[in-house]
C-alpha cells in the first residue's frame, strides 16, 4: 500500500505539483525523490516494496514484535 501511495504522489497527480514537492514523506528512508523518479515502473515497485518491508521489519524488531511471516507466536 505504501508503495502505491508513493507511486501515486510521484506520477499520478500531475495537476497538483505540491504533492510531488513533498513526495519524500511518502518514500522509504534513504531514497530521494530524484532516485525514485529515475526508476522504471517495474523497478520502482520492486525496490520500494523491498525497502518498505525492511523498514517495517526493523520497526517490529525494535518493538520486539514477532514477524507475522515467520510463524512465531507472540
N, CA, C and O atoms as a DFTB+ gen file, in Angstrom:
296 C
 N C O
     1  1       0.820      -1.183       0.000
     2  2       0.000       0.000       0.000
     3  2       0.874       1.261       0.000
     4  3       0.585       2.215      -0.723
     5  1       1.921       1.265       0.794
     6  2       2.790       2.442       0.851
     7  2       3.510       2.654      -0.482
     8  3       3.750       3.795      -0.877
     9  1       3.853       1.577      -1.172
    10  2       4.498       1.702      -2.474
    11  2       3.545       2.357      -3.466
    12  3       3.950       3.231      -4.232
    13  1       2.301       1.946      -3.457
    14  2       1.318       2.551      -4.358
    15  2       1.125       4.029      -4.026
    16  3       1.016       4.856      -4.932
    17  1       1.083       4.367      -2.751
    18  2       0.945       5.780      -2.362
    19  2       2.103       6.600      -2.919
    20  3       1.894       7.692      -3.449
    21  1       3.316       6.080      -2.803
    22  2       4.489       6.793      -3.312
    23  2       4.393       6.967      -4.828
    24  3       4.681       8.043      -5.352
    25  1       3.995       5.924      -5.518
    26  2       3.851       5.994      -6.973
    27  2       2.792       7.028      -7.355
    28  3       3.002       7.832      -8.262
    29  1       1.682       7.002      -6.675
    30  2       0.583       7.928      -6.939
    31  2       1.051       9.372      -6.778
    32  3       0.779      10.214      -7.634
    33  1       1.751       9.655      -5.689
    34  2       2.212      11.016      -5.424
    35  2       3.226      11.471      -6.476
    36  3       3.215      12.634      -6.882
    37  1       4.093      10.572      -6.916
    38  2       5.117      10.961      -7.881
    39  2       4.586      11.119      -9.305
    40  3       5.013      12.023     -10.023
    41  1       3.659      10.252      -9.721
    42  2       3.296      10.245     -11.134
    43  2       1.822      10.413     -11.461
    44  3       1.499      10.783     -12.590
    45  1       0.943      10.166     -10.557
    46  2      -0.468      10.163     -10.930
    47  2      -1.244      11.401     -10.506
    48  3      -2.467      11.442     -10.632
    49  1      -0.548      12.396     -10.010
    50  2      -1.228      13.628      -9.615
    51  2      -0.508      14.825     -10.260
    52  3      -0.056      15.726      -9.553
    53  1      -0.400      14.836     -11.594
    54  2       0.343      15.926     -12.232
    55  2      -0.311      17.295     -12.083
    56  3       0.367      18.318     -12.176
    57  1      -1.605      17.324     -11.857
    58  2      -2.291      18.611     -11.713
    59  2      -2.064      19.248     -10.343
    60  3      -2.500      20.374     -10.105
    61  1      -1.395      18.545      -9.453
    62  2      -1.107      19.076      -8.114
    63  2       0.383      18.950      -7.833
    64  3       0.805      18.039      -7.121
    65  1       1.186      19.862      -8.388
    66  2       2.646      19.755      -8.216
    67  2       3.107      19.832      -6.763
    68  3       4.205      19.374      -6.447
    69  1       2.299      20.398      -5.877
    70  2       2.702      20.474      -4.469
    71  2       2.803      19.069      -3.859
    72  3       3.542      18.874      -2.894
    73  1       2.089      18.109      -4.395
    74  2       2.228      16.737      -3.914
    75  2       3.642      16.242      -4.170
    76  3       4.275      15.666      -3.285
    77  1       4.131      16.466      -5.370
    78  2       5.475      15.994      -5.731
    79  2       6.545      16.709      -4.905
    80  3       7.568      16.112      -4.570
    81  1       6.321      17.969      -4.579
    82  2       7.286      18.718      -3.770
    83  2       7.496      18.068      -2.403
    84  3       8.581      18.166      -1.830
    85  1       6.478      17.416      -1.889
    86  2       6.555      16.786      -0.570
    87  2       6.509      15.258      -0.663
    88  3       6.174      14.574       0.304
    89  1       6.847      14.745      -1.832
    90  2       6.777      13.302      -2.071
    91  2       7.731      12.514      -1.182
    92  3       7.499      11.334      -0.922
    93  1       8.804      13.155      -0.710
    94  2       9.750      12.433       0.137
    95  2       9.092      11.889       1.400
    96  3       9.582      10.921       1.981
    97  1       8.005      12.489       1.826
    98  2       7.282      11.999       3.003
    99  2       6.658      10.626       2.741
   100  3       6.336       9.902       3.683
   101  1       6.490      10.271       1.477
   102  2       5.866       9.000       1.116
   103  2       6.886       7.941       0.713
   104  3       6.516       6.812       0.391
   105  1       8.155       8.298       0.728
   106  2       9.204       7.372       0.298
   107  2       9.873       6.712       1.500
   108  3       9.865       7.259       2.603
   109  1      10.450       5.532       1.276
   110  2      11.184       4.882       2.370
   111  2      12.435       5.682       2.724
   112  3      12.953       6.447       1.910
   113  1      12.903       5.493       3.939
   114  2      14.123       6.160       4.390
   115  2      15.274       5.818       3.451
   116  3      15.435       4.670       3.035
   117  1      16.061       6.819       3.130
   118  2      17.243       6.584       2.315
   119  2      17.023       6.674       0.818
   120  3      17.958       6.440       0.052
   121  1      15.828       7.003       0.378
   122  2      15.548       7.115      -1.048
   123  2      15.022       8.515      -1.333
   124  3      14.031       8.952      -0.748
   125  1      15.699       9.206      -2.236
   126  2      15.284      10.571      -2.559
   127  2      14.221      10.568      -3.659
   128  3      14.028       9.568      -4.350
   129  1      13.551      11.682      -3.806
   130  2      12.555      11.838      -4.862
   131  2      13.225      11.658      -6.225
   132  3      12.664      11.025      -7.119
   133  1      14.415      12.212      -6.377
   134  2      15.141      12.112      -7.642
   135  2      15.469      10.655      -7.971
   136  3      15.297      10.217      -9.108
   137  1      15.943       9.906      -6.970
   138  2      16.267       8.489      -7.194
   139  2      15.017       7.703      -7.544
   140  3      15.032       6.892      -8.470
   141  1      13.945       7.932      -6.819
   142  2      12.697       7.213      -7.072
   143  2      12.140       7.553      -8.450
   144  3      11.633       6.680      -9.154
   145  1      12.235       8.813      -8.825
   146  2      11.709       9.256     -10.119
   147  2      12.492       8.669     -11.286
   148  3      11.958       8.532     -12.387
   149  1      13.735       8.328     -11.053
   150  2      14.577       7.783     -12.120
   151  2      14.305       6.301     -12.388
   152  3      14.747       5.769     -13.406
   153  1      13.594       5.639     -11.502
   154  2      13.332       4.208     -11.657
   155  2      12.193       3.960     -12.647
   156  3      11.211       4.701     -12.684
   157  1      12.344       2.906     -13.445
   158  2      11.231       2.472     -14.299
   159  2      10.159       1.871     -13.400
   160  3      10.444       1.465     -12.273
   161  1       8.939       1.816     -13.893
   162  2       7.811       1.409     -13.053
   163  2       8.032       0.055     -12.381
   164  3       7.819      -0.071     -11.175
   165  1       8.452      -0.948     -13.131
   166  2       8.658      -2.282     -12.540
   167  2       9.693      -2.233     -11.419
   168  3       9.485      -2.777     -10.335
   169  1      10.807      -1.573     -11.704
   170  2      11.882      -1.476     -10.716
   171  2      11.439      -0.644      -9.516
   172  3      11.805      -0.947      -8.380
   173  1      10.656       0.400      -9.762
   174  2      10.126       1.239      -8.687
   175  2       9.320       0.386      -7.702
   176  3       9.564       0.427      -6.496
   177  1       8.368      -0.380      -8.216
   178  2       7.522      -1.179      -7.327
   179  2       8.326      -2.239      -6.585
   180  3       8.093      -2.474      -5.399
   181  1       9.256      -2.870      -7.257
   182  2      10.067      -3.897      -6.602
   183  2      10.955      -3.283      -5.513
   184  3      10.966      -3.757      -4.377
   185  1      11.687      -2.244      -5.859
   186  2      12.624      -1.633      -4.912
   187  2      11.904      -1.049      -3.702
   188  3      12.311      -1.284      -2.565
   189  1      10.832      -0.287      -3.942
   190  2      10.139       0.346      -2.821
   191  2       9.437      -0.675      -1.938
   192  3       9.410      -0.522      -0.717
   193  1       8.875      -1.703      -2.534
   194  2       8.240      -2.748      -1.725
   195  2       9.266      -3.396      -0.807
   196  3       8.995      -3.616       0.374
   197  1      10.438      -3.701      -1.341
   198  2      11.504      -4.301      -0.529
   199  2      11.967      -3.337       0.571
   200  3      12.179      -3.748       1.712
   201  1      12.122      -2.067       0.224
   202  2      12.586      -1.087       1.208
   203  2      11.560      -0.877       2.321
   204  3      11.920      -0.804       3.496
   205  1      10.283      -0.782       1.948
   206  2       9.247      -0.623       2.972
   207  2       9.157      -1.867       3.856
   208  3       8.965      -1.751       5.066
   209  1       9.294      -3.048       3.266
   210  2       9.259      -4.292       4.055
   211  2      10.407      -4.311       5.066
   212  3      10.226      -4.723       6.211
   213  1      11.574      -3.868       4.640
   214  2      12.731      -3.828       5.556
   215  2      12.492      -2.826       6.678
   216  3      12.838      -3.098       7.828
   217  1      11.908      -1.673       6.366
   218  2      11.594      -0.675       7.396
   219  2      10.608      -1.227       8.419
   220  3      10.792      -1.071       9.626
   221  1       9.573      -1.867       7.924
   222  2       8.545      -2.425       8.818
   223  2       9.148      -3.510       9.703
   224  3       8.874      -3.556      10.902
   225  1       9.972      -4.390       9.114
   226  2      10.611      -5.457       9.892
   227  2      11.514      -4.869      10.972
   228  3      11.538      -5.360      12.101
   229  1      12.257      -3.816      10.628
   230  2      13.149      -3.191      11.616
   231  2      12.341      -2.571      12.755
   232  3      12.734      -2.674      13.917
   233  1      11.238      -1.943      12.440
   234  2      10.394      -1.345      13.484
   235  2       9.780      -2.428      14.374
   236  3       9.645      -2.245      15.584
   237  1       9.411      -3.550      13.767
   238  2       8.845      -4.650      14.563
   239  2       9.902      -5.221      15.504
   240  3       9.628      -5.508      16.669
   241  1      11.127      -5.383      14.968
   242  2      12.206      -5.902      15.818
   243  2      12.487      -4.937      16.964
   244  3      12.686      -5.357      18.103
   245  1      12.501      -3.648      16.657
   246  2      12.763      -2.643      17.695
   247  2      11.674      -2.654      18.760
   248  3      11.940      -2.368      19.927
   249  1      10.461      -2.980      18.362
   250  2       9.341      -3.024      19.307
   251  2       9.162      -4.430      19.889
   252  3       8.244      -4.677      20.671
   253  1      10.048      -5.338      19.497
   254  2      10.006      -6.724      19.972
   255  2       8.703      -7.419      19.583
   256  3       8.157      -8.213      20.349
   257  1       8.217      -7.110      18.386
   258  2       7.024      -7.775      17.871
   259  2       7.457      -8.886      16.924
   260  3       8.418      -8.707      16.176
   261  1       6.784     -10.011      16.935
   262  2       7.165     -11.097      16.030
   263  2       6.838     -10.738      14.579
   264  3       5.900      -9.989      14.303
   265  1       7.620     -11.282      13.676
   266  2       7.359     -11.119      12.246
   267  2       6.187     -12.026      11.899
   268  3       6.267     -13.232      12.135
   269  1       5.096     -11.490      11.343
   270  2       3.942     -12.331      11.052
   271  2       4.225     -13.381       9.998
   272  3       3.490     -14.364       9.909
   273  1       5.255     -13.208       9.204
   274  2       5.584     -14.194       8.172
   275  2       6.488     -15.311       8.684
   276  3       6.701     -16.304       7.989
   277  1       7.019     -15.153       9.896
   278  2       7.949     -16.154      10.411
   279  2       7.243     -17.342      11.065
   280  3       7.851     -18.392      11.276
   281  1       5.980     -17.174      11.379
   282  2       5.252     -18.238      12.039
   283  2       5.392     -18.222      13.542
   284  3       4.791     -19.049      14.227
   285  1       6.177     -17.293      14.075
   286  2       6.342     -17.169      15.524
   287  2       5.053     -16.657      16.145
   288  3       4.304     -15.899      15.529
   289  1       4.811     -17.083      17.366
   290  2       3.645     -16.601      18.093
   291  2       4.083     -15.581      19.135
   292  3       5.158     -15.713      19.720
   293  1       3.259     -14.564      19.370
   294  2       3.645     -13.534      20.354
   295  2       3.812     -14.076      21.750
   296  3       4.133     -13.324      22.670
